[in-house]
């Protein structure tokens, strides 16, 4: 795919969503892995789209405003029809302006409002990967170890992180390590969240088949996958090494609990 075609296709990817993991974006994902310029432009556009959505959430819209605009638009259309001798250009553009204003207000009114749920992309945007700065996890239930991770060492205290600004931890953060048969060591972070806090849910239900993404958190890039098991959503983050993520996923294929 060319850069132009890739970016055109990626304009369909919603910010803070799992859209990029869909099969129809496979070629675009492959292009992003090899093209720094397109990856930069894609991430820039995602930030802009996310900022626009945030601003629209802050716009106060009176409940009767759409009805008022509809009434004004109807009045303008009636006047245009009734007075055929008046210059039509100004009246036409007045109606167009009212139509656009109505569309904007309706869009703002109908834009999904924030809730206690977070999209996968939002979680990744808000995560801190400096475990030393996190306090002990205050959740009532410690997340279980993922189904396929019997051979992976998850160790240390379970740390917690607030992602929405309200009291209490939203995510549990743990370190993990996997020693391969050839002596190579894979290290990273395992983040767990209650499934009801993540919407839309990840497409994958197993770690070994989850599609990778490559977020930047702070100044560091990661290879990451997200999947859901029962009541929990898991995030596996490996510092800037897609090869290690692929190795870890291959090593867990077919592993029983």
ZAPAVEX-974301 format. One record per residue: residue in three letters; x, y, z of N, C-alpha, C in turn. Coordinates in Angstrom, 2 decimals. Each point is the difference from the previous one (the first is absolute). Layout:
N
ALA,X,Y,Z,X,Y,Z,X,Y,Z $
...
This chain:
257
UNK,0.84,-1.20,0.00,-0.84,1.20,0.00,0.87,1.25,0.00 $
UNK,-0.45,1.05,-0.71,0.71,1.26,0.03,-0.34,0.75,1.28 $
UNK,0.80,1.02,0.30,-0.25,0.80,1.19,-1.37,0.68,-0.10 $
UNK,-0.31,0.54,-1.19,-1.27,0.69,-0.18,-1.18,-0.94,0.23 $
UNK,0.06,-1.19,-0.58,-1.08,-0.97,0.14,-0.14,-0.45,1.46 $
UNK,1.13,-0.21,0.65,-0.03,-0.43,1.40,-0.67,1.03,0.90 $
UNK,0.42,1.26,-0.12,-0.58,1.04,0.85,-1.47,0.23,-0.31 $
UNK,-0.36,-0.13,-1.28,-1.42,0.15,-0.37,-0.83,-1.09,0.67 $
UNK,0.51,-1.23,-0.01,-0.74,-1.10,0.64,-0.04,0.18,1.51 $
UNK,1.09,0.47,0.58,0.07,0.14,1.46,-0.85,1.14,0.53 $
UNK,-0.49,0.88,-0.89,-0.93,1.04,0.44,-1.29,-0.61,0.54 $
UNK,-0.27,-1.27,-0.34,-1.21,-0.68,0.49,0.18,-0.55,1.42 $
UNK,1.21,0.03,0.52,0.27,-0.56,1.33,-0.38,1.02,1.07 $
UNK,-0.92,-0.37,0.86,-0.44,0.89,1.07,1.07,0.07,1.10 $
UNK,0.21,1.18,0.57,0.96,0.10,1.11,-0.48,-0.80,1.20 $
UNK,0.94,-0.56,0.74,-0.30,-0.78,1.21,-0.93,-1.18,-0.30 $
UNK,0.28,-0.69,-1.08,-0.82,-1.16,-0.36,0.91,-1.14,-0.43 $
UNK,-0.61,-1.18,-0.23,0.73,-1.16,-0.50,-0.11,-0.12,-1.52 $
UNK,-0.43,1.05,-0.68,-0.22,-0.08,-1.44,1.24,-0.47,-0.75 $
UNK,1.17,0.48,0.42,1.22,-0.32,-0.74,0.30,-1.49,0.00 $
UNK,-0.54,-0.73,0.98,0.24,-1.44,0.08,-0.90,-0.80,-0.93 $
UNK,-0.95,0.65,-0.66,-0.93,-0.71,-0.88,0.74,-0.52,-1.23 $
UNK,-0.47,-1.13,-0.56,0.69,-0.62,-1.15,0.15,0.93,-1.19 $
UNK,-0.99,0.87,-0.24,0.07,0.86,-1.17,1.11,1.04,0.07 $
UNK,0.58,0.19,1.19,1.11,0.94,0.13,1.36,-0.72,0.06 $
UNK,0.03,-1.27,-0.36,1.23,-0.78,0.11,1.13,0.61,-0.84 $
UNK,-0.31,0.40,-1.24,1.03,0.59,-0.86,0.47,1.34,0.55 $
UNK,-0.94,0.77,0.53,0.38,1.30,0.56,0.88,-0.17,1.24 $
UNK,-0.34,-1.01,0.84,0.84,-0.27,1.18,1.42,-0.36,-0.42 $
UNK,0.09,-0.85,-1.03,1.32,-0.42,-0.48,0.80,1.20,-0.51 $
UNK,-0.68,0.92,-0.68,0.69,1.18,-0.51,0.49,0.88,1.16 $
UNK,-0.82,0.15,1.04,0.40,0.83,1.14,1.25,-0.54,0.69 $
UNK,0.15,-1.32,-0.01,1.15,-0.61,0.67,1.31,0.36,-0.69 $
UNK,-0.06,0.37,-1.27,1.23,0.27,-0.76,0.16,1.46,-0.40 $
UNK,-1.03,0.83,0.25,0.03,1.39,-0.47,-0.16,0.95,1.19 $
UNK,1.10,0.60,0.44,-0.06,0.92,1.14,-0.84,1.23,-0.31 $
UNK,0.06,0.48,-1.24,-0.74,1.21,-0.36,-1.50,-0.22,0.10 $
UNK,-0.47,-1.12,-0.51,-1.43,-0.29,0.07,-0.44,-0.27,1.43 $
UNK,0.86,-0.67,0.77,-0.33,-0.26,1.40,-0.13,1.32,0.76 $
UNK,0.90,0.94,-0.29,-0.07,1.31,0.65,-1.28,0.72,-0.38 $
UNK,-0.34,-0.01,-1.30,-1.21,0.69,-0.46,-1.25,-0.65,0.57 $
UNK,-0.02,-1.32,0.05,-1.17,-0.71,0.54,-0.21,0.35,1.47 $
UNK,1.08,-0.04,0.79,-0.13,0.31,1.43,-0.40,1.46,0.19 $
UNK,0.51,0.89,-0.86,-0.36,1.42,0.08,-1.49,0.19,-0.28 $
UNK,-0.50,-0.66,-1.02,-1.42,0.12,-0.34,-0.88,-0.59,1.09 $
UNK,0.45,-1.08,0.60,-0.77,-0.60,1.09,-0.09,0.96,1.19 $
UNK,1.11,0.69,0.29,-0.02,0.96,1.10,-0.95,1.17,-0.31 $
UNK,0.00,0.46,-1.25,-0.89,1.10,-0.39,-1.45,-0.43,0.12 $
UNK,-0.33,-1.20,-0.52,-1.38,-0.49,0.09,-0.43,-0.16,1.45 $
UNK,0.92,-0.48,0.83,-0.32,-0.17,1.41,-0.24,1.35,0.67 $
UNK,0.81,1.00,-0.36,-0.17,1.34,0.58,-1.33,0.61,-0.42 $
UNK,-0.39,-0.19,-1.26,-1.29,0.52,-0.48,-1.14,-0.63,0.78 $
UNK,0.08,-1.32,0.20,-1.04,-0.69,0.75,-0.08,0.54,1.43 $
UNK,1.17,0.25,0.60,0.04,0.52,1.37,-0.66,1.37,0.07 $
UNK,0.31,0.87,-0.98,-0.57,1.34,0.00,-1.52,-0.06,-0.17 $
UNK,-0.47,-0.89,-0.86,-1.44,-0.10,-0.23,-0.74,-0.44,1.26 $
UNK,0.69,-0.78,0.83,-0.61,-0.40,1.27,-0.22,1.20,0.91 $
UNK,0.81,1.04,-0.17,-0.06,1.14,0.91,-0.99,1.08,-0.46 $
UNK,-0.53,-0.13,-1.21,-0.89,1.03,-0.53,-1.38,-0.15,0.61 $
UNK,-0.49,1.03,0.74,-1.36,-0.09,0.56,-1.04,0.21,-1.10 $
UNK,-0.94,-0.90,-0.11,-1.06,0.09,-1.01,-1.34,0.02,0.70 $
UNK,-0.72,1.13,-0.02,-1.33,0.03,0.60,-0.90,-1.05,-0.63 $
UNK,-0.84,-0.61,0.78,-0.82,-1.10,-0.50,-0.96,0.44,-1.10 $
UNK,-0.38,1.31,-0.01,-0.95,0.46,-1.00,0.67,0.59,-1.24 $
UNK,1.36,-0.02,-0.03,0.70,0.64,-1.11,-0.25,-0.67,-1.35 $
UNK,0.04,-1.34,-0.12,-0.27,-0.61,-1.31,-1.38,0.37,-0.52 $
UNK,-1.02,0.04,0.87,-1.36,0.35,-0.44,-0.05,1.45,-0.50 $
UNK,0.73,0.91,0.69,0.02,1.39,-0.43,0.64,0.14,-1.39 $
UNK,1.09,-0.71,-0.21,0.68,0.08,-1.30,-0.87,-0.58,-1.11 $
UNK,-0.70,-1.09,0.30,-0.91,-0.57,-0.99,-1.08,1.00,-0.39 $
UNK,-0.53,0.71,1.01,-1.04,0.99,-0.27,0.55,1.13,-0.86 $
UNK,1.23,0.45,0.31,0.61,1.07,-0.80,0.25,-0.46,-1.43 $
UNK,0.46,-1.23,-0.16,0.25,-0.53,-1.34,-1.28,-0.10,-0.80 $
UNK,-1.08,-0.44,0.65,-1.28,-0.11,-0.68,-0.50,1.37,-0.43 $
UNK,0.18,1.00,0.88,-0.41,1.37,-0.33,0.77,0.53,-1.20 $
UNK,1.30,-0.27,-0.04,0.82,0.47,-1.11,-0.41,-0.66,-1.30 $
UNK,-0.32,-1.30,0.04,-0.42,-0.71,-1.21,-1.34,0.52,-0.50 $
UNK,-0.93,0.31,0.92,-1.31,0.55,-0.39,0.18,1.36,-0.65 $
UNK,0.85,0.83,0.60,0.22,1.34,-0.55,0.61,-0.07,-1.39 $
UNK,0.88,-0.96,-0.23,0.62,-0.16,-1.31,-1.04,-0.36,-1.05 $
UNK,-0.90,-0.87,0.34,-1.03,-0.44,-0.93,-1.01,1.10,-0.27 $
UNK,-0.39,0.75,1.05,-1.05,1.00,-0.13,0.46,1.24,-0.76 $
UNK,1.25,0.36,0.12,0.49,1.24,-0.60,0.96,-0.33,-1.13 $
UNK,-0.55,-0.33,-1.16,0.83,-0.41,-1.13,0.69,1.18,-0.66 $
UNK,-0.46,1.25,0.28,0.58,1.17,-0.65,1.27,0.47,0.68 $
UNK,0.25,-0.45,1.25,1.20,0.44,0.70,1.21,-0.74,-0.55 $
UNK,1.20,0.64,0.07,1.21,-0.72,-0.41,0.13,-1.29,0.79 $
UNK,0.21,-1.08,-0.71,-0.03,-1.32,0.64,1.31,-0.38,0.67 $
UNK,1.10,0.62,-0.41,1.30,-0.45,0.50,0.11,0.17,1.53 $
UNK,-0.35,1.17,0.52,0.13,0.24,1.43,-0.92,-0.91,0.78 $
UNK,-1.23,-0.17,-0.48,-0.95,-0.87,0.71,0.47,-1.44,-0.01 $
UNK,0.55,-0.43,-1.12,0.50,-1.38,-0.11,1.12,-0.26,1.00 $
UNK,0.95,0.93,0.06,1.11,-0.23,0.90,-0.40,0.13,1.47 $
UNK,-1.06,0.82,0.26,-0.51,0.06,1.37,-0.56,-1.36,0.42 $
UNK,-0.71,-0.63,-0.93,-0.55,-1.33,0.30,1.10,-1.02,0.17 $
UNK,1.04,0.10,-0.84,1.13,-0.93,0.13,0.68,0.17,1.34 $
UNK,0.20,1.27,0.41,0.65,0.26,1.29,-0.82,-0.56,1.15 $
UNK,-1.32,0.18,-0.08,-0.85,-0.55,1.05,0.07,-1.52,0.02 $
UNK,0.06,-0.61,-1.18,0.10,-1.46,-0.07,1.28,-0.49,0.66 $
UNK,1.11,0.68,-0.29,1.27,-0.40,0.59,-0.01,0.20,1.51 $
UNK,-0.61,1.11,0.45,-0.07,0.24,1.44,-0.81,-1.08,0.68 $
UNK,-1.11,-0.39,-0.63,-0.83,-1.05,0.56,0.77,-1.32,0.07 $
UNK,0.73,-0.31,-1.07,0.77,-1.25,-0.01,1.03,-0.02,1.11 $
UNK,0.66,1.15,0.24,1.01,0.07,1.05,-0.62,-0.19,1.37 $
UNK,-1.12,0.68,0.25,-0.63,-0.10,1.31,-0.50,-1.41,0.25 $
UNK,-0.61,-0.61,-1.03,-0.49,-1.37,0.16,1.17,-0.95,0.25 $
UNK,1.11,0.22,-0.72,1.17,-0.86,0.20,0.54,0.11,1.41 $
UNK,0.06,1.24,0.50,0.47,0.19,1.38,-0.96,-0.64,0.99 $
UNK,-1.29,0.17,-0.25,-1.00,-0.55,0.92,0.02,-1.52,0.01 $
UNK,0.29,-0.60,-1.17,-0.04,-1.46,-0.11,1.35,-0.65,0.25 $
UNK,1.08,0.79,0.11,1.34,-0.57,0.20,0.03,-0.78,1.31 $
UNK,0.54,-1.21,-0.02,0.00,-0.79,1.23,0.71,0.72,1.15 $
UNK,-0.65,0.05,1.12,0.58,0.64,1.18,0.93,-0.95,0.73 $
UNK,0.92,0.59,0.73,0.94,-0.82,0.75,-0.73,-0.73,1.12 $
UNK,0.49,-1.14,0.35,-0.58,-0.79,1.08,1.14,-0.62,0.78 $
UNK,-0.32,-1.02,0.79,1.06,-0.65,0.75,0.68,-1.07,-0.83 $
UNK,-0.33,-0.08,-1.29,0.64,-0.97,-0.88,1.08,0.69,-0.83 $
UNK,1.04,-0.75,-0.31,1.12,0.51,-0.78,0.25,-0.91,-1.18 $
UNK,0.33,0.59,-1.14,0.42,-0.78,-1.15,1.44,-0.47,0.21 $
UNK,0.38,-1.03,-0.73,1.36,-0.55,0.12,1.04,1.09,-0.24 $
UNK,-0.21,0.81,-1.02,0.95,1.07,-0.30,0.11,1.02,1.12 $
UNK,-1.13,0.30,0.64,0.02,0.94,1.13,0.81,-0.56,1.16 $
UNK,-0.17,-1.29,0.26,0.77,-0.62,1.08,1.50,0.12,-0.29 $
UNK,0.39,-0.31,-1.22,1.42,0.06,-0.36,0.52,1.43,0.07 $
UNK,-0.84,0.97,-0.37,0.43,1.40,0.06,0.22,0.47,1.44 $
UNK,-0.74,-0.57,0.95,0.04,0.49,1.37,0.91,-0.81,0.92 $
UNK,0.50,-1.11,-0.47,0.82,-0.87,0.83,1.33,0.65,0.37 $
UNK,0.45,-0.30,1.19,1.38,0.30,0.40,0.75,-1.33,0.05 $
UNK,1.17,-0.03,-0.58,0.77,-1.24,-0.02,1.14,0.01,1.02 $
UNK,0.05,1.05,0.81,1.01,0.08,1.06,-0.60,-0.62,1.26 $
UNK,0.22,-1.30,0.18,-0.60,-0.74,1.10,0.44,0.56,1.35 $
UNK,1.19,0.57,0.08,0.52,0.50,1.27,-0.83,1.17,0.53 $
UNK,-0.75,0.65,-0.86,-0.81,1.14,0.42,-1.44,-0.38,0.32 $
UNK,-0.33,-1.28,-0.12,-1.36,-0.45,0.23,-0.13,-0.60,1.41 $
UNK,-1.14,0.22,0.62,-0.26,-0.55,1.33,-0.59,-1.40,-0.11 $
UNK,-0.09,-0.67,1.14,-0.56,-1.35,0.01,-1.46,0.01,-0.47 $
UNK,-0.36,-0.99,-0.79,-1.34,-0.10,-0.57,-1.05,-0.07,1.10 $
UNK,-1.05,0.85,-0.12,-1.02,0.05,1.04,-1.31,-0.69,-0.39 $
UNK,0.02,-0.75,-1.10,-1.21,-0.72,-0.41,-0.36,-1.12,0.97 $
UNK,-1.29,-0.31,0.05,-0.46,-1.04,0.92,0.42,-1.40,-0.45 $
UNK,0.15,-0.18,-1.31,0.35,-1.31,-0.55,1.28,0.13,-0.82 $
UNK,0.98,-0.84,0.28,1.23,-0.01,-0.80,-0.26,-0.75,-1.30 $
UNK,0.31,0.60,-1.14,-0.26,-0.66,-1.28,0.73,-1.33,-0.09 $
UNK,-0.65,-1.04,-0.53,0.68,-1.28,-0.16,1.04,0.06,-1.11 $
UNK,0.89,-0.95,0.02,1.01,-0.11,-1.05,-0.69,-0.42,-1.31 $
UNK,0.42,0.56,-1.12,-0.64,-0.37,-1.26,0.07,-1.50,-0.28 $
UNK,-0.98,-0.50,-0.72,-0.20,-1.42,-0.26,1.26,-0.68,-0.57 $
UNK,0.63,0.63,-0.97,1.13,-0.64,-0.69,1.37,0.32,0.62 $
UNK,0.01,0.64,1.15,1.26,0.49,0.55,0.57,-0.89,1.09 $
UNK,-0.26,-1.27,-0.02,0.51,-0.87,1.05,1.52,-0.05,0.04 $
UNK,0.66,0.18,-1.15,1.46,-0.06,-0.05,0.67,1.37,0.13 $
UNK,-0.81,1.03,0.17,0.53,1.36,0.10,-0.01,0.44,1.46 $
UNK,1.10,0.51,0.46,0.15,0.40,1.40,-0.53,1.42,0.19 $
UNK,-1.15,0.11,0.68,-0.54,1.31,0.36,0.38,0.24,1.46 $
UNK,0.74,1.05,0.27,0.61,0.13,1.32,-0.14,1.41,0.56 $
UNK,0.39,0.12,1.28,-0.01,1.30,0.67,-1.37,0.39,0.52 $
UNK,-0.06,1.12,0.72,-1.26,0.51,0.52,-0.91,0.43,-1.14 $
UNK,-1.28,-0.17,0.20,-0.97,0.50,-0.97,-0.18,1.49,0.24 $
UNK,0.34,0.79,-0.99,-0.11,1.46,0.10,-1.31,0.46,-0.65 $
UNK,-0.49,1.14,0.44,-1.26,0.50,-0.54,0.15,1.37,-0.63 $
UNK,-0.90,0.29,-0.93,0.06,1.30,-0.66,-1.41,0.54,-0.22 $
UNK,-0.17,1.29,0.29,-1.25,0.70,-0.26,0.05,0.55,-1.42 $
UNK,-1.04,-0.27,-0.80,-0.02,0.44,-1.39,-1.08,1.04,-0.29 $
UNK,-0.96,0.17,0.92,-1.12,0.89,-0.30,-0.15,1.17,0.96 $
UNK,0.92,0.14,0.95,-0.05,1.14,0.90,-0.94,-0.15,1.18 $
UNK,-0.69,-1.13,0.09,-0.87,-0.23,1.15,0.72,-0.90,1.00 $
UNK,-0.39,0.01,1.27,0.71,-0.81,1.01,0.00,-1.48,-0.35 $
UNK,1.11,-0.64,0.31,0.13,-1.44,-0.24,0.79,-0.32,-1.26 $
UNK,0.65,-1.14,0.03,0.80,-0.43,-1.13,-0.86,-0.65,-1.08 $
UNK,0.27,0.33,-1.23,-0.73,-0.58,-1.13,0.75,-1.17,-0.62 $
UNK,1.31,-0.02,0.13,0.81,-1.04,-0.64,1.01,-0.58,0.99 $
UNK,0.21,-1.30,-0.11,1.04,-0.68,0.78,1.21,-0.22,-0.90 $
UNK,1.17,0.32,0.50,1.22,-0.05,-0.80,1.00,-0.95,0.65 $
UNK,0.50,-0.96,-0.80,0.98,-0.96,0.50,1.13,-0.18,-1.02 $
UNK,1.15,-0.36,0.51,1.14,-0.33,-0.86,-0.04,-1.47,-0.37 $
UNK,0.55,-0.34,-1.16,0.11,-1.42,-0.35,1.34,-0.26,-0.70 $
UNK,0.38,-1.26,0.01,1.24,-0.44,-0.65,-0.19,-1.40,-0.55 $
UNK,0.55,-0.22,-1.17,-0.06,-1.33,-0.63,1.40,-0.38,-0.46 $
UNK,0.48,-1.14,0.47,1.32,-0.49,-0.40,-0.17,-1.04,-1.09 $
UNK,0.52,0.28,-1.18,-0.12,-0.93,-1.11,1.01,-1.14,0.16 $
UNK,-0.20,-1.05,-0.78,0.90,-1.16,0.07,1.41,0.34,-0.47 $
UNK,0.11,1.04,-0.81,1.31,0.40,-0.51,0.68,1.04,0.89 $
UNK,-0.59,0.27,1.14,0.61,0.92,0.94,-0.38,1.45,-0.18 $
UNK,-0.84,0.29,-0.98,-0.45,1.38,-0.19,-1.10,0.32,1.02 $
UNK,0.02,1.22,0.54,-0.97,0.41,1.01,-0.92,1.07,-0.58 $
UNK,-1.29,-0.23,0.12,-1.01,0.97,-0.43,-0.63,0.61,1.25 $
UNK,0.01,1.32,0.09,-0.56,0.69,1.16,-1.02,1.04,-0.45 $
UNK,-0.95,0.29,0.89,-0.99,1.01,-0.34,-0.97,0.24,1.13 $
UNK,-1.12,0.61,-0.34,-1.04,0.35,0.96,-1.30,-0.71,-0.36 $
UNK,-0.69,-0.48,1.03,-1.33,-0.57,-0.16,-0.97,0.92,0.74 $
UNK,-0.94,0.58,-0.74,-1.00,0.89,0.59,-1.36,-0.68,-0.08 $
UNK,-0.75,0.05,1.08,-1.31,-0.65,0.05,-1.05,1.03,0.41 $
UNK,-1.19,-0.11,-0.61,-1.13,0.88,0.34,-1.29,-0.80,-0.03 $
UNK,-0.97,0.33,0.84,-1.31,-0.65,-0.10,-0.59,0.23,-1.39 $
UNK,-0.57,-1.04,-0.57,-0.50,0.07,-1.38,-1.06,1.07,-0.18 $
UNK,-0.82,0.25,1.04,-1.06,0.99,-0.16,0.52,1.42,-0.11 $
UNK,1.29,0.19,0.29,0.60,1.34,-0.11,0.55,0.28,-1.39 $
UNK,0.05,-1.00,-0.86,0.60,0.16,-1.32,-1.07,-0.16,-1.08 $
UNK,-0.20,1.02,-0.80,-1.01,-0.04,-1.06,0.48,0.84,-1.20 $
UNK,-0.06,-0.58,-1.21,-0.43,-1.36,-0.32,1.03,-1.02,0.48 $
UNK,-0.45,-1.23,0.23,0.93,-1.02,0.50,0.99,-0.42,-1.08 $
UNK,1.15,-0.53,0.39,0.96,-0.49,-0.98,-0.61,-1.14,-0.83 $
UNK,0.46,-0.12,-1.23,-0.52,-1.06,-0.87,0.51,-1.37,0.40 $
UNK,1.22,-0.06,0.53,0.62,-1.30,0.31,-0.42,-0.50,1.37 $
UNK,-0.13,-1.31,0.12,-0.30,-0.63,1.29,1.17,-0.82,0.52 $
UNK,1.12,0.01,-0.73,1.22,-0.71,0.42,1.21,0.87,-0.31 $
UNK,0.98,-0.08,0.88,1.23,0.77,-0.20,0.72,-0.39,-1.29 $
UNK,0.08,-1.28,-0.28,0.83,-0.47,-1.10,-0.49,0.43,-1.38 $
UNK,-1.27,0.40,-0.11,-0.53,0.38,-1.31,-0.36,1.49,-0.08 $
UNK,0.29,0.76,1.05,-0.33,1.43,0.00,0.89,0.75,-0.98 $
UNK,-0.60,0.96,-0.72,0.74,0.78,-0.98,0.83,1.08,0.68 $
UNK,1.25,0.17,-0.42,0.87,0.98,0.66,-0.29,1.43,-0.41 $
UNK,0.35,0.91,0.86,0.01,1.43,-0.30,1.28,0.55,0.61 $
UNK,0.36,1.23,-0.39,1.31,0.52,0.39,-0.14,1.42,0.57 $
UNK,-0.52,0.10,1.22,-0.21,1.33,0.60,1.30,0.60,0.52 $
UNK,-0.01,1.32,0.11,1.07,0.72,0.69,-0.55,0.47,1.33 $
UNK,0.68,-0.35,1.09,-0.41,0.41,1.34,1.16,0.77,0.60 $
UNK,-0.24,1.29,0.25,1.10,0.84,0.41,0.98,0.14,-1.16 $
UNK,1.24,-0.28,0.25,1.03,0.08,-1.03,0.35,-1.37,-0.57 $
UNK,-0.75,-1.02,0.36,0.35,-1.36,-0.37,-1.07,-0.64,-0.87 $
UNK,0.44,-0.74,-0.99,-0.93,-0.75,-0.85,-0.12,-1.43,0.54 $
UNK,-1.18,-0.58,-0.22,-0.27,-1.35,0.47,-0.64,-0.83,-1.11 $
UNK,0.21,-1.29,0.08,-0.81,-0.96,-0.74,-1.04,-0.51,0.99 $
UNK,-1.27,0.05,-0.39,-1.06,-0.29,0.96,-1.12,-0.81,-0.63 $
UNK,-0.66,-0.81,0.81,-1.23,-0.68,-0.41,-1.02,0.11,1.14 $
UNK,-1.27,-0.09,-0.38,-1.09,0.09,0.96,-0.98,-1.12,-0.28 $
UNK,-0.49,-0.63,1.04,-0.97,-1.07,-0.17,-0.88,-0.10,1.25 $
UNK,-1.14,-0.68,-0.14,-0.92,-0.15,1.13,-0.16,-1.47,0.35 $
UNK,0.08,-0.27,1.31,-0.27,-1.34,0.53,-1.03,0.15,1.12 $
UNK,-1.21,-0.46,-0.24,-1.02,0.08,1.02,-0.26,1.41,0.46 $
UNK,0.18,0.26,1.28,-0.31,1.32,0.58,1.16,0.97,-0.06 $
UNK,1.09,-0.39,-0.68,1.19,0.86,0.00,0.49,0.28,-1.42 $
UNK,0.51,1.21,-0.18,0.70,0.38,-1.22,1.47,0.16,0.35 $
UNK,0.87,-0.58,-0.82,1.44,0.02,0.26,0.73,0.78,-1.11 $
UNK,1.06,0.69,0.44,0.90,0.70,-0.91,1.41,-0.53,0.26 $
UNK,0.64,-0.49,-1.04,1.40,-0.42,0.11,0.85,1.01,-0.75 $
UNK,0.95,0.61,0.69,0.87,1.01,-0.59,1.46,-0.45,0.10 $
UNK,0.67,0.00,-1.12,1.42,-0.35,-0.05,0.75,1.19,-0.60 $
UNK,1.02,0.50,0.69,0.70,1.20,-0.48,0.61,-0.17,-1.38 $
UNK,-0.58,0.69,-0.98,0.58,0.22,-1.33,0.67,-1.23,-0.61 $
UNK,-0.66,-1.15,0.07,0.60,-1.19,-0.60,-1.10,-0.92,-0.53 $
UNK,-0.50,0.26,-1.22,-1.04,-0.85,-0.58,0.41,-1.46,-0.09 $
UNK,1.29,-0.25,-0.19,0.48,-1.38,-0.09,-0.22,-0.76,1.30 $
UNK,0.21,0.67,1.12,-0.23,-0.65,1.30,-1.48,-0.30,0.22 $
UNK,-0.86,0.90,-0.44,-1.44,-0.24,0.13,-0.41,-1.20,-0.83 $
UNK,0.48,-0.06,-1.23,-0.33,-1.13,-0.86,0.52,-1.31,0.60 $
UNK,1.20,0.03,0.55,0.58,-1.18,0.63,-0.85,-0.45,1.18 $
UNK,-0.44,0.97,0.81,-0.81,-0.33,1.17,-1.35,-0.59,-0.42 $
UNK,-0.62,0.55,-1.02,-1.28,-0.52,-0.45,0.15,-1.41,-0.56 $
UNK,1.07,-0.25,-0.75,0.21,-1.35,-0.55,0.22,-1.00,1.12 $
UNK,0.67,0.42,1.05,0.34,-0.92,1.07,-1.23,-0.42,0.80 $
UNK,-1.07,0.80,-0.05,-1.19,-0.31,0.79,-1.10,-0.70,-0.80 $
UNK,0.18,-0.14,-1.29,-1.03,-0.64,-0.81,-0.19,-1.46,0.42 $
UNK,-1.24,-0.36,0.27,-0.30,-1.37,0.39,0.25,-0.31,1.46 $
UNK,0.37,1.03,0.80,0.26,-0.23,1.42,-1.31,-0.13,0.74 $
UNK,-0.13,-1.00,0.83,-1.20,-0.19,0.81,0.15,0.72,1.33 $
UNK,-1.11,0.26,0.63,0.05,0.68,1.30,0.61,-0.90,1.03 $
